[in-house]
Amino acid sequence: MARVDETLPGRTARDDGREAEATPVRGRRLRLPRTFAALGNREYRLLWLGTLGSFTAMQMQQVARGYLAYDLSGSAAILGVVGLSFGMPQLVFSLFGGVVADRVKKRNLLLVTQTATGLIALATAILVSAGVITIWQLIVLGVLQGTVFSFNMPARQAFLAELVAPPEMMNAVALNNAGMNVTRIFGPALAGFLISVPWVGLSNVFFFMAACYLLPVVTLFQIRPRYAGAARPKAPMLKEFAGGMQYIYRHEVLGMLLALGLIPIILGFPYQMLLPVFASEKVFNVGASGLGTMSAFTGMGALVGALAVASASGVRQRGLLQLVTGAAFGVSLVVLGLSPSFAVALAALALVGLTGSVYQSLNSTLIMTSSEPAYYGRVMSVNMVGFSLMPIASLPMGAIADRLGAPHTVAICGVLVALFILGVAAFVRSYRRIEAAEVAPGMRYPMVGGER
């Protein structure tokens, strides 16, 4: 008699402890072009559609919260503080969230966290509608949302392994990024447009975002995992946390990939927090609609990059490709910072979006395919620490921008990103030899250089 062993997808464990093949849960599958292959999987498609709603709210929130914070304070440094309120809880709780994701049913955890996120967004909308919203309230709400996000994202990323087979992982990750980038095209532009419409206004934008955050709850109720999740003996949480950190330390490739994900996120991606300054009279003087346009151009470039990665399932030497696009990301930030006009800045933002999207998609894919399923939650939580540091880094970046100006700050950060990536290319030769490897379901994923 066999029971489900969720440690490895597509496997079962017999009562005598031996592994046996398991048939994954069957579901209707659509035949789609290779670029969109993972969307043929009904369960993944439902997750993707629900996530689309959540991502829409996130992208609209970036414009709406930034616009509101800058309108209330008139300070780029305050934008950094508001961003810090969202990032600091992630830094504190993300690793704990990864341990929880590896211990509980990921679908149930996502239902709880997604509902909480929607309720926090609704509370924000009510405060804005009542006209009593203040900077300190934005900060408190940011702390709450950041805390919930710390448990949501590791579980969401690890949940992919229960919906798609390992050979589809790169396509699924890339399409996930593509969905996010689609919302980056119309989400910020929609927020900027709605804010400027007198009969809609800022408060109704926040109510709409709350509804979008709750959409994934509907789709999650319809999802049934196709592959087994992790049913394994549970050690004390601190011991499991330590085990995850030891696994990453002993894994040569994971440490390198996590570092490559960390530095560009800290130095490069906080440029998004400074876009309200670029839109203000201090730089281009294009207002809320111009801010939405800038974010939309970034999203268009990012969408092209994500779809390119989704189509490139057979590409080898992904490490070298990532290094090239990472250096190009840094250079494009320099061009943005030195842009003499709004039109040039829009072109630079499209390039920033494209190169940043390819870089992130490749890095996430390499991390997932280099990890064992039992450690997905903890590995992705460490990867998420970099994203939690992004809004934290925006605090000193905002202060520097107040002194040097946002354009010069972004240009300097672009130089630092490019130098870091080129340094890895010059001194870490083993990374350039990473090649795509087909990983069979239930098999241990390969390590370059093996375990130490």
N, C-alpha and C positions, 0 to 999 in steps of 0.2 A: 504494500500500500504506500502510495506516495503522498507527501504533503508539499505545499508550496514553500520553496526556499527563496526568499526575496533578496538574498544577498547578491545574486547574479541574475540579470534579466534573462528570461527564456530558459531557465533551468528549474528543476525541482530537486529536493533532497529526500532520499528514501529514509525510512525509519531506522535503517542500520547505519545511517550517516553517509552513505555513498550518494553521489550525485547521479541524477538521471535526467534525460531530456524531457522538457515540458513543452507542450503546445501552447503558444501565447493565445491570449483571448482574441478570438476572431472578431473582426468588424468589417463593415462594408468599406471598400476602398475605391477611390476614383482613380482613373488613369489620367495623369497630368504630365505636361512636359517636364523634363529633368529639373529645370530651374525650380519648379513648384512641387517636386515629387512628394515631400513630406506632408503637404496639404491633402494628399490623397488619403491619408490616415484620418479617419473620422475623429478620433479622440484628440489627436494633435490639432486638427482643424478647429475643434471647439475651444481648446485652450488658446489657440492663436487668435480667434475672433474675440474671445473675452478679454484677452490681454490687449487687443487693439483698443478697446474702450478705456482700459486703465491707462495705457500709454497716451491716448488722446488727452485725458485729464491731466496727466503729468506734464505734457508739453504746454497745454493751456495754462497750467498753474505756474510754470516758469515765467511766462509773460505777465500773467495777472498779479502774482505775488511780487515779482520784481517791480512792476509798474506801481503797485500800491505802496510798497516799501519806499521806493524812491520819491513818490509823490508826498508821502508823509514826512520824509526826512530830508530829501535833497542831498543825500550823502552816499557815495559809493561804498564807504566803509560800513554803513548800516546795511547795505545789500549783503556785504560779507557776513555781518552778524546774523542776519536772517538765514543765510545759507549755512552758517555754523550751527544754528539751532537744529537743522535737519541732519547735518552730518555727524555731529558729536555722538548722538545716541547710536548711530550705526557703527561708529568706531568702538563703542563700549559693548554693544550687544550682538554685533554681527557674528562673531565667532561662537557665541552661545547659541545663536539662532541656527548655525550650521549643525551643532550637536543635536539640537531638538529635531531638525529636519531629518537626521539620520536615525532617530529613535521612534518617531510617530508616523502615522499615515499622512503623507504629504498633501493629499487632496483635502483632508479635514483641516490641516493647518492652514492651507491656502484659503479655505472658506472663512475661517475665523479672522485671519489677518486682512483679507479683502473687505469683509464687512466692516471691520474697525476703521479701515482707511476711508471708506465711504462715509461713515458717521462723522469722522473728524472733518472731512471736507464739507459736510452739511453744516457742522457747527461754525466753520469759517464763513460759509455763505450767510448764515443767520446774523453773525456779528457785522459783516459788511453791509447787509441789507438794513440793519438797524442803525447804521451810521456810528457805531461805537467802537469799531476796530481800532486798535492801537499797535504800535511796534512791539510792545511787550507781549500782547496777545498773539501776534504773528509768531513770535519766538516760542511761546508756550505750545502753540499748535504745531509748530515745526518740530519741537522735541517729541511730541506725541506721535506725529506721523513718522518721524525718523525711527522711533523705537519699533513701531509696527513693521516698518519697511525692513528692519533688521531680521525679522523672522520670515517675512514674505519672500524676499528675493532668493535666499539660499534654497528654500523649499521649491520655488517655482522653477529654478534652473535645474535642480536635481530631479524634479518631477518629469522632465523630458525623457529621462532614461526609462520610465515606466510606460511611456507612450510610443516611442520609436525605437527601432533596432539600431545598434551601434553603427552599421554602415550608413544609416540615414542621418547620423548626428550632425555632420557638418552642414547638410542641407537644412536641417531643422533649426540649428543655431542661426544660420544666415537668414532664413526666412523670419525668424523671431526678430532679428535686427532690422530686417526689411520692413516688417510691420511697424516697429517703433519709428523707423525713419519716414514711413508714409505719414504717420501722425505728426512728425516734425515738419512736414511740408504744410499740411493744412491746419494742424492744431494751433500753433502760435499765430499764424495769419488770421485764423478764425477768432482767436481771443482778442487780438489787436483790433480787428474789425468790429467785433461786438462791443468792446469797451468804448469805441468811438461813436457807436449808434446811441443817440439820446434815449430812445424808448427801451433799450436793453440795459446798457450800463454794466458797471463792474459787478454789482451784487448778483445779477442774473447769470453772469458768466460763472460765478462760483457755484450757483445752484446747478447749472448744467454740468460742471465738473463733478459734483457729488453724484449725479446720476450716472455719469460715465464710469466712476470708480466702482459703482455697485453692479454694473453689467457683468463682470466676470463671475459674480456669485451665481447668476442664472446659468451660465455655461458650465461652471464647475459641477453643479448638481447633475448634469447630464453625462459627465465623463466617467468612464470605467476603464481603469488602467489595462493596457493590452499585455504588459509584461509584469512579472512579479516584482514587487518592491522588496525592501530589506526586512525580512523576518529573521532575527538573529538574537542571541542572548545579549541582554543589555547590562553593561557594566555601569558603575557610578559615573555621573556626567563628567566630573573632573578627569576621571581616568580615560573616558572616551575622548575628551578634548585633548588630553596629552597624547593619546594614541594617534589622533589625526595630525597633530603637529609633528610627531615623530615620523609619520608616514611621509609627510611633505618634505621633511628634512632629509630623509633617506633617499628620496626620489630626485635624482639629478635634474631631470627635465622640468619638473613642476616648480622647483624653486626658481629656476631661470625664467620660466614663463610668468610666474607671479610677479617677479621683479620687473620684467618688461611691461607688464600691465600696470604696475604701480606708478612708475616715474612719469610717463606721459600723461596719465590721468591727473596726477597732482599738479604738474607744471603746465600742461596744455589745455585740458578741458575746462578749467575754471574761466576761460575766456567767455563762456556762455553767461556767467554772472555779470560780466562787464558790458554786455550788449545794450542794456538800458542807457549806459553812459554814452556809447556810440550813437544811440538814437536821439540823445538829448541835444540841446543847443550848444553844448560844449564841443561837440564833434560834427555830426552831420545834420542835426536839427530836423529829424524826420518824424518825430512823435511816435505814438503807439502803433499806428499802422506801419510805419517804417521798421519798427522793432519786430513786428510780426513778419514783415517781408524778409528781413535778415535771417530770422530763424527758419523761414520757409526755404530760402536758398540753401541754407545749411542742410536742411532735411532732404532737398532734392539731390544734392551731391551724395549724401549718405545713403539714400535709397539706391542710387545707381551702384554705389560700392557694394552694398549688401547683396543686391541681385547678381552682381558679378561673382561674388564669392559663392552664392547659392548655385551658380551654373558651373563652378569650377571644382566639382567633386573629384575629378581625376587628376587635379594638379598636384605635382610633387614639389619638393623643396619649398614647402609652405613657410618654413622659418626664414629663408632668404627673402621671400616675397614680403613677409611681414616687416622685416628690417627695412626694406626699400620704402614701403608705404609709410612706415613710422618716421623715417627721415623726411619724406615728402610732407608729412603732416606738420612737422616742425617748420619747414620752409614756408608752407602755406600760411602759418600763423604770422610769420615775419611779414609776408606780403600784406596780410590783413592789417597789421599794425602800421605799416608804412603807406597804406592806401591814400592817395591824394583826393579821391572822390568817393561818393556813395556807390556809384556804378562799379568801380574797381573793387570796393569792399565786398559787394555782393558776389562778384566773380571769385574773390579770394575765399569767401565763406563757402561757396559751392565746392571748392577744392579742399577746404578744411573738412567739410562733411564727408566727401568721398574718401579721402585718405584715412581719416579717423575711423570711418565705418569699416573699411577693409582691415585696418590694423586690429580693431577690437574683435571683429568677427573671427579672424584667423587666430587671435590669441585665445578667445573663448573656446573655439573648436579644439585647438591643440591641448588646452587644459582638460577639457572633458574627455577626449580620446586618450589622454595619457593617464587618466585616473581610473581606479577601480570603483565599480558602482557602490560598494558599501561605504565609500568615503566621499561620495559626490557632495553631500550637504556641507561637510566640513571644508572640503577643498574650495567649493564655490563661495563659502562664507569668507575664507581668507582672501579670495579674489575680490570679494565685495568690499573688503577693508579699503582697497584703493579708491573705490567710488565714494566711500564715506569720507575719505580724506580730501576729496575734491572740493566739497563745500567748505571744509575746514581751511583748506589752502586759500579759498577765496577771501578769507578775512584779511590776512596780510597782503594779499594781492589787491584787495580793495583799498587798503591804506596806502599802498605804494601808488596805486592809480590816482588817488587824491593828490599825491605829491608830484608824480612824474607825468600823469595823464594816462588814460586807458590805452591809447594806441601804442605808446612807448612800452608800457608794461607788457602788453600782449606780444610785441615784437621781441622783447628780451626773453620772455618765456619760450617763444618759438625757437630761438637760437639754442637755449639750454636743452630743449627736447631733441633737436636735431643732433647736437653734440653727444648726448647720451646714446642715442640709437647708433650713431656712427662709431662710438666707442665700443659698443657691444659687437658691431660688425667687425671691428678691427682686432679685438682681443679675445672674443669667445668664438673660436672657429668651429667648435663642435656644434654650436647652435645652427650654423648655416647648413649642416649636413642632415638636419631633421627631414625625413621624408614621410609622405603619407603611407600609412600601413593599414591594410584591411584587418579589422578586428572582428572576429566571429562572436556572435552572441554567447555570453557566458564564459568567454575566455578572458584571461588576465590581459589587460592592456599592456603594450610593450613599453619598456623603458630604454632610453638611449643610454648606454653605459651600464645598465643594470642597477641593482640596489647596492648600496654600500654597507 
